[in-house]
Amino acid sequence: MTSTQNDWTLRMATTSYTVAVEPGGRWAELVAWGPHGVECGPSPLKNLGEIHFITEADAAPIEYAPRGQRPFTGADLELDGDSWFIFDGATESGGVLRLAFADEVAGIRAVLCYRPETAVDVLARWVEVTNSRDEPVRLTKIGSAGVCLPVSNPQLSFLHGEWAREFQLDHVSLPAGGFRIGSSYGVPGHNYAPWLSVDDTWGVSLAWSGSWEITAEVEPSGLTRLRAGMLGPVVVEPGETFTTPEVALAYSTDGLSRVWHAYDRLRSRPARKPVLYNSWEATGFEVSLPRQLELARIAADLGVELFVVDDGWFVGRHDDTGGLGDWYPESPDFGAFVEDVRAMGLEFGLWVEPECVSPKSQLYADHPDWVYRLPGREPTLIRNQMLLNLGLPEVHEFVVSTLDRLLTGYRISYLKWDMNRPATERSGELDDAHVRNYWRVLDHLRTKHPHVLVEGCAGGGGRTDLATTGKVDVVWPSDNTAPLDRLRIQHGFLHMHAPHLMSSWVTDAPGMFDARPRSLKFRFVLAMAGVLGIGADVRHWSRAERAEAAVLIRRYKDIREVVHSGEAHLLNDAIQYSAEDRVVVLAWNTGSLTGVPVVPGQSSRVKLKGLTAQSYVDEYDQVYSAAHLAHVGLPFDWSVTNDADVVVLRPTAP
């Protein structure tokens, strides 16, 4: 981090971000953002023209502004009454630059915080807002950051969808006007992911597990302004300081996905991700312990390392109308069952939904005031359940004590944390307390039970923001496990997050949106792209299918380290994972066949990227030059029975 009197250059791994306070001290503005040294020269963002019919701040590449100071082209902070800032000093400590701005009339002080991640090309930003009034202040809009880009016709990439169709990668050109994505569900939601990229060069991702918004606006000055933050309102009491969620800003000259993957690895704890079997699709709510043991035996024979019992294991849970909140096993033999599973050489995992409660549960009978509801009205049911007000101290304590009891009473090494409904009857003011107590529970689990891996799930991919992924070990991208549907979901997910966070199962589920059947090998190779799991009813697999599955699981274990820690390149119907000693390519055939060998034709080809050796050899001793792999491509011969493959390449000796 370097600085002169009123500008600062923040240095990341290969990029830098220069911010300055304008001469009048009214705001901070971006000078340059790009590869190291890009700040040496005239700023590409500085306004050089006259200003008509707007304020000077509306035309500036401003970093953060209240309404009043920037009234026409978009402010980041809005409160009851307009506000104007003036620079109040800068400090640098602990790797964080803090630029303070104050409004003595409004009684507000805002500190813009910048933390460059020196190991990756990500800059984390947030704002600390202090109320110096003698009465509460209500912030109706509170962004985490704004940033202006020297682009006048941006190509925006974003992830959208719905339940069972999350993470659909899409693009839009924005020649003028604005673009907004967000969620008012109380969680990030299935409709949009809190992530956006511009020209696959600049990116933003929000670390917030509640309601949010990200906007892009082509401004009259010709700049494109991005803004990200939680949805308000937020009430700040006298003398209190409110800290906004962090927003991560990324820059890349060679595609953003690998920057986000590196950032995820930086934020994740080192942990081996076992091959799991989950019993949900085999048994549903009918959790018979003998049947579960039968599944566990087959799973162990296949080479599975972890057995997870999903929904239906606790009292009153015979369908989705009861049981939530009463977290006690229905069978008195549950403890012995856990030990029987572990005796097979399997770790044991359990599904929970700690934030929700069923109307017929004992918990709701004892504490009807613990759910979100409006006076005089019955609470809204979604999936026949209600949402606990986790922001209440007593509810937070209940959730913590419940999880502690389960994790100390049984030898559990994996929790699947689910949340199958959005928030209703929850005002914006309550969103913050719920989210931060959710984080506190996850932090408690990691501190008190460090051996337990946690999978984050919210009806599929409803909560996969940066804050959640930094506090759990894997996330569940979607409840849709059908092969071709899932391939598109995972393609979008991997633009935002790294493979070691992506839980993926092999199942027999038919497609909801693309119902073309695919082979067992296709389904396995697809699930190998992240953290491999099996969710099919393996009792119905033939002897040949079980034998094939065992071989593919061994294959996955051989490449797991490269998949989880290698550099991933997202190719057309393929993913390339590169490590020093190996390059692993997973490829799928999703289109028509070439007709070979019945008619003339050639192999299908996948062109690889980022190769560092001069040549490579595959497991059949076929040698390829790096030039051949990059410009001609790795060959695949697809057929009716061969619709996916795994290729491992090793660099040859120089």
C-alpha positions in Angstrom: 0.0 0.0 0.0 1.5 3.3 -1.1 0.2 6.8 -0.7 0.9 10.5 -1.3 -0.9 13.2 0.6 -4.4 12.5 -0.8 -4.2 9.3 -2.9 -3.5 5.7 -2.0 -2.5 2.8 -4.2 -3.6 -0.6 -2.9 -1.7 -3.6 -4.3 -3.1 -7.0 -4.8 -1.3 -10.0 -6.3 -0.9 -8.7 -9.8 -3.3 -5.7 -9.8 -3.6 -2.3 -8.1 -6.4 0.0 -7.1 -5.7 3.7 -6.7 -8.2 5.9 -4.8 -7.9 9.6 -4.1 -9.8 12.3 -2.1 -10.9 15.1 -4.5 -9.2 18.5 -3.9 -12.2 19.9 -2.0 -12.3 16.9 0.3 -15.9 16.2 -0.5 -15.6 12.6 -1.6 -13.1 9.8 -2.6 -12.9 8.8 -6.2 -11.3 6.0 -8.2 -8.2 7.0 -10.2 -7.1 3.6 -11.7 -7.8 -0.1 -11.4 -5.9 -2.7 -13.3 -2.5 -4.5 -13.6 0.4 -3.2 -11.5 1.5 0.2 -12.8 -1.8 1.1 -14.4 -1.9 4.1 -12.0 1.1 5.7 -13.7 -0.5 8.0 -16.1 -3.6 10.2 -16.5 -6.7 8.7 -14.9 -9.1 7.1 -17.5 -12.0 8.0 -15.2 -11.5 11.7 -14.6 -14.2 14.0 -16.0 -12.7 16.5 -18.5 -15.9 18.1 -19.7 -18.2 20.8 -18.5 -21.1 19.8 -16.3 -24.7 20.7 -17.2 -27.9 20.0 -15.2 -26.3 17.7 -12.7 -23.9 18.2 -9.8 -20.1 17.7 -9.9 -20.4 14.6 -7.8 -22.9 13.1 -10.3 -20.2 13.2 -13.0 -17.3 12.0 -10.8 -15.9 8.4 -10.4 -17.1 8.6 -6.9 -16.4 5.7 -4.4 -19.2 6.3 -1.9 -21.7 9.2 -1.5 -24.9 10.0 0.4 -28.0 11.3 -1.2 -27.8 15.0 -1.3 -24.2 14.9 -2.4 -25.1 12.8 -5.4 -28.8 13.3 -6.0 -29.3 12.3 -9.6 -27.0 9.4 -10.7 -27.2 7.2 -7.7 -26.2 7.5 -4.1 -24.9 4.7 -1.8 -26.3 6.0 1.5 -29.7 7.3 2.2 -31.2 8.4 5.5 -34.0 10.6 6.8 -32.9 13.8 5.3 -30.1 14.5 2.8 -26.5 14.4 3.8 -23.2 15.9 2.5 -19.7 14.5 3.5 -16.4 16.2 4.0 -13.1 14.3 4.4 -12.1 13.7 8.0 -8.8 11.9 7.7 -7.2 8.6 6.7 -5.6 5.8 8.7 -3.8 2.6 7.7 -3.5 -0.4 10.1 -3.6 -4.1 9.9 -3.6 -4.0 6.1 -6.7 -1.9 6.0 -7.0 1.6 4.6 -9.7 3.7 6.3 -10.9 7.0 4.7 -13.3 8.9 7.0 -16.0 11.3 6.0 -18.2 13.3 8.3 -21.4 15.3 8.2 -21.7 17.3 11.4 -25.1 18.7 10.5 -26.6 15.2 9.9 -24.6 13.7 12.8 -23.2 10.9 10.6 -19.6 9.7 10.1 -18.8 7.1 7.4 -15.5 5.3 7.2 -14.7 3.7 3.8 -12.6 0.6 4.4 -10.3 -1.1 1.9 -8.5 -4.4 2.4 -6.3 -5.5 -0.5 -5.8 -9.3 -0.6 -2.1 -9.5 -1.5 -2.2 -13.2 -2.4 -5.1 -12.8 -4.9 -6.5 -10.1 -7.1 -9.4 -9.1 -4.9 -10.0 -5.9 -3.0 -12.5 -6.2 0.0 -14.5 -3.1 0.8 -17.0 -2.1 3.4 -18.3 1.0 5.3 -18.5 1.8 9.0 -21.3 4.2 9.7 -21.4 5.9 13.1 -24.4 7.8 14.5 -23.3 10.8 16.5 -26.8 12.1 17.1 -28.6 11.8 20.4 -31.4 9.9 18.6 -31.6 6.8 16.4 -30.9 7.3 12.7 -32.7 5.1 10.1 -30.7 4.2 7.1 -33.0 3.4 4.2 -30.3 2.6 1.8 -26.9 1.4 2.9 -24.4 0.2 0.2 -21.1 -1.5 0.9 -19.3 0.1 -2.0 -19.6 1.8 -5.3 -17.1 1.7 -8.1 -16.9 3.4 -11.5 -15.5 1.6 -14.5 -14.1 3.2 -17.8 -16.7 1.3 -19.9 -19.6 3.0 -21.7 -21.3 -0.1 -23.2 -20.6 -2.9 -20.7 -21.3 -6.6 -21.3 -22.7 -7.8 -18.0 -22.6 -11.4 -16.9 -24.9 -12.6 -14.1 -26.4 -15.7 -12.6 -30.2 -16.1 -12.5 -32.8 -18.9 -12.2 -35.3 -20.4 -9.8 -35.5 -23.3 -7.4 -34.1 -26.4 -9.3 -32.7 -24.1 -12.0 -30.1 -22.0 -10.2 -26.9 -20.4 -11.5 -28.0 -20.0 -15.1 -25.2 -17.9 -16.6 -26.5 -15.1 -18.8 -25.3 -11.9 -20.4 -26.7 -8.5 -21.3 -25.3 -5.5 -23.1 -26.1 -2.2 -21.4 -25.7 0.7 -23.8 -27.7 3.0 -21.4 -29.8 3.0 -18.3 -29.6 0.6 -15.4 -29.6 -3.0 -14.4 -30.5 -4.5 -11.1 -30.4 -8.0 -9.5 -31.2 -8.8 -5.9 -33.3 -10.6 -3.3 -35.9 -9.7 -0.8 -36.2 -13.3 0.5 -34.1 -12.8 3.6 -31.5 -15.1 2.0 -29.6 -14.5 -1.2 -32.3 -16.6 -2.9 -32.6 -18.8 -6.0 -33.5 -16.1 -8.5 -30.1 -14.3 -8.6 -26.7 -14.9 -7.1 -25.0 -11.9 -5.4 -22.3 -11.8 -8.2 -21.8 -9.7 -11.3 -19.0 -9.3 -13.8 -18.4 -6.6 -16.4 -16.6 -7.7 -19.7 -15.2 -10.7 -17.7 -12.6 -8.2 -16.4 -14.2 -6.5 -13.4 -16.2 -8.4 -10.9 -18.2 -7.9 -7.7 -19.4 -10.5 -5.2 -21.3 -9.6 -2.0 -20.6 -11.4 1.4 -24.1 -11.1 2.7 -26.5 -14.0 3.7 -29.7 -11.9 3.7 -31.6 -9.6 1.3 -29.4 -7.7 -1.1 -29.0 -5.8 -4.4 -26.3 -5.2 -7.0 -26.8 -2.5 -9.6 -25.0 -1.4 -12.7 -25.7 2.0 -14.3 -24.3 3.6 -17.4 -23.9 7.2 -16.3 -24.2 10.4 -18.4 -20.4 10.9 -17.9 -19.8 7.7 -19.9 -18.7 5.6 -16.9 -20.4 2.4 -15.7 -21.0 2.5 -12.0 -21.5 -0.7 -9.9 -23.0 -0.7 -6.5 -23.5 -3.5 -4.0 -25.1 -3.8 -0.6 -27.6 -5.3 1.7 -31.3 -4.1 1.6 -32.2 -1.8 4.4 -33.5 -0.3 6.4 -31.1 -0.3 9.3 -31.5 1.6 12.5 -28.4 2.8 14.2 -28.7 3.9 17.8 -27.0 6.9 19.2 -23.2 6.4 19.6 -23.4 3.1 17.7 -21.4 2.1 14.6 -23.0 -0.1 11.9 -20.6 -2.1 9.7 -21.9 -3.0 6.3 -21.3 -6.4 4.7 -18.0 -6.8 2.8 -18.1 -6.7 -1.0 -15.3 -8.2 -2.9 -14.0 -6.5 -6.1 -12.0 -8.6 -8.5 -10.0 -7.8 -11.7 -8.5 -10.1 -14.3 -7.1 -9.8 -17.8 -7.6 -13.5 -18.3 -11.1 -14.3 -17.1 -12.5 -13.8 -13.6 -13.5 -17.3 -12.5 -10.0 -18.3 -11.5 -9.7 -15.2 -9.4 -12.8 -16.1 -7.5 -11.6 -19.6 -7.1 -8.3 -18.4 -5.6 -10.3 -16.1 -3.3 -12.5 -19.0 -2.1 -9.4 -21.1 -1.4 -7.9 -18.3 0.6 -11.1 -18.0 2.7 -11.6 -21.8 3.2 -10.1 -23.9 5.9 -8.0 -26.8 4.8 -10.3 -29.9 5.0 -10.5 -33.2 3.2 -13.9 -33.5 1.5 -15.0 -37.2 1.7 -17.0 -39.0 -0.9 -20.5 -39.1 0.6 -23.7 -41.0 0.3 -27.0 -39.2 1.2 -30.1 -41.3 1.8 -32.8 -38.7 0.9 -33.5 -39.8 -2.7 -33.6 -43.4 -1.7 -35.8 -43.3 1.4 -37.4 -39.8 1.7 -39.0 -39.3 5.1 -39.1 -43.1 5.8 -35.9 -43.3 7.8 -36.0 -47.0 8.8 -32.7 -47.8 10.5 -32.4 -51.3 9.0 -32.9 -49.8 5.5 -30.4 -47.1 6.3 -27.8 -49.8 7.3 -28.5 -51.7 4.1 -27.7 -48.5 2.1 -24.6 -47.8 4.2 -23.3 -51.3 3.5 -23.6 -51.0 -0.2 -22.1 -47.5 -0.1 -19.1 -48.7 1.9 -18.6 -51.5 -0.6 -18.5 -48.9 -3.4 -15.8 -46.9 -1.7 -17.9 -44.1 -0.1 -16.3 -42.5 2.9 -19.3 -40.7 4.6 -22.9 -41.7 5.1 -25.4 -38.9 5.6 -28.9 -39.4 6.9 -31.2 -36.7 5.5 -34.6 -35.4 6.6 -36.9 -37.8 8.6 -34.7 -39.0 11.4 -36.3 -37.1 14.3 -39.5 -37.3 16.3 -42.7 -36.4 14.5 -41.1 -36.2 11.1 -43.2 -38.5 8.9 -43.8 -35.9 6.2 -43.1 -32.2 5.8 -45.9 -31.1 8.2 -44.2 -32.0 11.5 -41.2 -32.4 13.6 -39.0 -29.4 12.8 -37.8 -27.9 16.0 -37.9 -31.2 18.0 -34.4 -32.4 17.3 -34.4 -35.8 19.0 -34.0 -39.1 17.2 -37.3 -41.0 16.8 -35.6 -44.4 17.3 -34.1 -45.2 20.7 -31.5 -47.2 18.8 -30.2 -44.2 17.0 -26.9 -44.1 18.9 -26.2 -47.8 18.2 -27.1 -47.2 14.5 -24.5 -44.4 14.3 -21.8 -46.7 15.7 -22.8 -49.5 13.3 -22.4 -47.1 10.4 -19.0 -46.0 11.7 -17.9 -49.6 12.2 -18.2 -50.0 8.4 -15.4 -47.5 8.0 -17.8 -44.7 7.2 -18.0 -41.3 8.8 -21.5 -40.2 9.8 -23.5 -37.1 8.9 -26.9 -35.7 9.7 -29.3 -33.3 8.1 -30.7 -30.4 10.1 -32.8 -27.3 9.5 -32.2 -25.3 12.7 -33.9 -22.1 11.6 -37.3 -23.6 10.9 -40.2 -25.0 13.0 -43.3 -27.1 12.2 -46.7 -25.9 13.5 -47.3 -29.4 15.1 -44.0 -29.4 16.9 -43.5 -29.2 20.7 -41.1 -26.3 20.2 -43.8 -24.2 18.6 -46.3 -25.2 21.3 -43.9 -24.0 23.9 -42.6 -20.9 22.1 -45.1 -19.5 19.6 -43.4 -16.1 20.1 -40.2 -17.3 18.6 -41.4 -17.2 15.0 -41.7 -14.2 12.7 -45.3 -13.1 12.8 -47.5 -10.0 12.8 -49.7 -9.1 15.8 -53.2 -10.6 15.4 -52.3 -12.6 12.3 -51.3 -16.2 11.8 -47.8 -16.7 10.4 -47.4 -17.6 6.8 -46.6 -21.3 6.1 -44.2 -22.2 3.3 -43.5 -25.9 2.8 -45.7 -26.3 5.9 -43.2 -24.6 8.2 -42.4 -21.3 9.8 -39.1 -19.4 10.3 -37.6 -18.9 13.7 -36.5 -15.4 14.6 -32.8 -16.2 14.9 -32.1 -12.6 15.8 -33.6 -13.2 19.3 -30.9 -14.1 21.9 -33.0 -17.0 23.2 -33.5 -18.5 19.7 -29.8 -18.2 19.0 -29.1 -20.0 22.3 -31.6 -22.7 21.5 -30.0 -23.4 18.1 -26.5 -23.5 19.5 -27.5 -25.8 22.4 -29.4 -28.1 20.1 -26.5 -28.5 17.7 -24.0 -28.9 20.7 -26.3 -31.7 22.1 -26.4 -33.6 18.8 -22.7 -33.2 18.1 -21.6 -34.3 21.6 -24.2 -37.0 22.0 -23.4 -38.8 18.7 -20.2 -39.2 16.8 -21.2 -36.9 13.9 -18.6 -35.5 11.6 -20.8 -33.8 9.0 -23.9 -31.6 9.2 -26.1 -30.7 6.2 -27.7 -27.3 7.2 -30.8 -26.7 5.2 -33.4 -23.9 5.1 -36.4 -24.7 2.9 -38.3 -21.4 3.0 -37.7 -17.7 2.7 -38.5 -15.1 5.3 -42.0 -13.6 5.6 -43.3 -11.3 8.2 -39.7 -10.2 8.8 -39.2 -6.5 8.4 -36.0 -5.2 6.9 -34.8 -4.0 10.3 -34.8 -7.6 11.5 -32.8 -9.0 8.6 -29.4 -7.9 10.0 -29.8 -9.6 13.4 -30.9 -12.9 11.9 -28.0 -13.0 9.4 -25.4 -12.1 12.0 -26.6 -14.7 14.5 -26.6 -17.3 11.6 -23.0 -16.4 11.1 -22.4 -16.7 14.9 -23.7 -20.2 14.9 -21.5 -21.2 12.0 -18.5 -19.7 13.8 -19.4 -21.5 17.0 -19.6 -24.9 15.1 -16.1 -24.3 13.6 -14.7 -23.3 17.0 -16.4 -25.8 19.3 -16.6 -28.8 16.8 -13.7 -28.3 14.4 -13.9 -31.9 13.2 -17.4 -31.4 11.9 -17.8 -30.4 8.2 -20.8 -28.2 7.4 -22.7 -28.2 4.2 -24.7 -25.1 3.5 -28.0 -25.5 1.8 -31.2 -23.4 1.4 -33.6 -25.4 -0.6 -30.7 -26.0 -3.0 -28.6 -23.0 -3.9 -30.6 -20.3 -2.0 -27.7 -19.3 0.2 -24.3 -19.4 -1.5 -22.9 -15.9 -0.9 -19.3 -15.2 0.0 -20.1 -15.0 3.7 -21.7 -18.4 3.9 -19.0 -20.1 1.7 -16.3 -18.7 4.0 -17.9 -20.3 7.1 -19.0 -23.7 5.7 -17.0 -26.4 4.0 -19.3 -27.1 1.0 -22.5 -25.8 -0.4 -25.4 -27.5 -2.2 -26.0 -25.7 -5.6 -29.4 -27.1 -6.4 -31.9 -29.8 -5.5 -32.0 -30.7 -9.2 -29.5 -33.6 -9.7 -30.6 -34.6 -13.2 -27.5 -34.8 -15.4 -28.0 -32.2 -18.2 -29.9 -29.8 -15.9 -27.1 -30.1 -13.4 -24.3 -29.6 -15.9 -25.6 -26.1 -16.7 -26.2 -25.3 -13.0 -22.6 -26.3 -12.2 -21.2 -24.4 -15.1 -22.7 -21.2 -13.7 -21.8 -22.0 -10.1 -18.2 -22.4 -11.0 -18.0 -18.9 -12.5 -18.8 -17.7 -9.0 -17.2 -20.3 -6.7 -14.4 -22.9 -6.6 -14.9 -26.6 -7.2 -13.9 -27.6 -3.6 -17.1 -25.9 -2.4 -19.5 -27.6 -4.8 -21.3 -30.7 -3.5 -22.6 -32.8 -6.4 -24.4 -36.1 -6.4 -24.8 -39.0 -8.7 -28.5 -39.9 -8.8 -31.1 -41.5 -11.1 -33.2 -38.4 -11.3 -34.8 -37.6 -14.6 -34.3 -34.1 -16.1 -36.8 -31.4 -15.3 -35.7 -29.1 -18.2 -33.5 -31.4 -20.3 -34.8 -34.9 -19.9 -32.3 -36.6 -22.3 -30.9 -39.6 -20.4 -27.2 -39.9 -19.8 -25.0 -42.9 -18.8 -23.9 -43.7 -15.2 -20.4 -42.6 -16.3 -21.7 -39.2 -17.4 -23.4 -38.7 -14.1 -20.2 -39.7 -12.2 -17.9 -37.5 -14.3 -20.3 -34.6 -13.8 -20.3 -35.1 -10.0 -16.5 -35.4 -10.0 -16.3 -31.7 -11.0 -16.6 -30.8 -7.4 -17.1 -32.8 -4.2 -18.4 -36.2 -5.2 -21.5 -37.7 -3.6 -24.1 -40.3 -4.4 -27.8 -39.9 -3.8 -29.3 -42.7 -5.9 -31.0 -45.7 -4.4 -28.0 -48.0 -4.8 -30.1 -51.0 -3.8 -31.6 -50.9 -7.3 -28.3 -50.7 -9.1 -27.2 -53.8 -10.9 -24.1 -55.7 -10.1 -22.4 -54.2 -13.2 -23.5 -50.7 -12.2 -22.1 -51.1 -8.7 -18.8 -52.4 -10.1 -18.6 -49.4 -12.5 -19.4 -47.0 -9.7 -16.6 -48.5 -7.5 -14.1 -48.0 -10.3 -15.2 -44.4 -10.9 -15.1 -43.6 -7.2 -11.5 -44.9 -7.1 -10.8 -42.7 -10.2 -12.2 -39.7 -8.4 -10.1 -40.3 -5.3 -7.0 -40.3 -7.5 -7.8 -36.9 -9.0 -9.6 -35.3 -6.0 -6.6 -33.2 -4.9 -6.2 -31.7 -8.4 -9.9 -31.0 -8.8 -10.1 -29.2 -5.4 -6.9 -27.3 -5.4 -5.8 -27.0 -9.1 -6.5 -24.0 -11.3 -9.7 -24.6 -13.1 -10.4 -23.5 -16.7 -14.1 -23.6 -17.8 -14.2 -24.9 -21.3 -17.0 -25.8 -23.7 -18.6 -29.0 -22.2 -15.3 -29.6 -20.3 -13.4 -28.4 -17.3 -9.6 -28.5 -17.1 -7.9 -28.6 -13.7 -4.2 -27.9 -13.7 -1.6 -28.7 -11.0 2.2 -28.8 -11.2 2.2 -32.6 -11.6 -1.0 -33.2 -13.5 -3.7 -31.8 -15.8 -7.1 -33.4 -15.3 -9.8 -32.9 -18.0 -13.4 -33.8 -17.4 -15.5 -33.7 -20.6 -19.1 -34.4 -21.5 -20.9 -35.0 -24.8 -24.1 -32.9 -24.7 -24.9 -32.7 -28.4 -25.2 -34.9 -31.4 -22.7 -37.6 -32.5 -20.4 -37.3 -35.5 -21.4 -40.6 -37.0 -17.9 -42.0 -36.8 -17.0 -44.8 -37.6 -20.0 -45.4 -39.8 -19.3 -42.3 -41.9 -16.2 -40.2 -42.4 -15.3 -37.8 -39.7 -12.9 -36.7 -37.0 -12.6 -36.8 -33.2 -14.3 -34.1 -31.2 -11.7 -31.7 -29.7 -11.3 -29.7 -26.5 -8.7 -27.0 -26.6 -6.8 -26.6 -23.3 -5.5 -23.4 -21.7 -2.7 -22.2 -19.5 -0.4 -25.1 -20.1 3.1 -24.7 -18.6 5.0 -27.7 -19.8 6.2 -28.2 -23.4 4.5 -31.6 -23.8 2.3 -34.0 -21.9 1.6 -37.8 -21.9 -1.7 -39.4 -21.1 -2.3 -42.8 -19.3 -2.1 -44.7 -22.5 1.4 -43.2 -23.3 0.0 -40.9 -26.0 2.3 -37.8 -26.1 0.8 -34.4 -27.0 2.7 -31.1 -27.4 1.3 -28.1 -25.5 0.8 -26.4 -28.9 -1.3 -29.4 -30.1 -3.4 -29.4 -26.9 -4.0 -25.6 -27.0 -4.5 -25.1 -30.7 -5.8 -28.5 -32.0 -7.3 -29.8 -28.8 -7.5 -33.0 -26.8 -9.4 -35.6 -28.8 -12.6 -37.4 -27.6 -14.4 -40.1 -29.5 -18.0 -39.9 -28.4 -20.5 -42.7 -28.9 -23.9 -43.9 -27.6 -22.1 -45.7 -24.8 -19.3 -43.3 -24.2 -20.7 -39.8 -23.4 -18.2 -38.6 -20.8 -14.6 -39.1 -19.9 -11.8 -38.3 -17.5 -8.3 -37.7 -19.0 -5.2 -37.3 -16.9 -2.1 -35.7 -18.5 1.3 -35.5 -17.0 4.1 -33.2 -18.1 6.9 -35.1 -19.9 10.5 -34.8 -18.8 12.3 -31.8 -20.5 
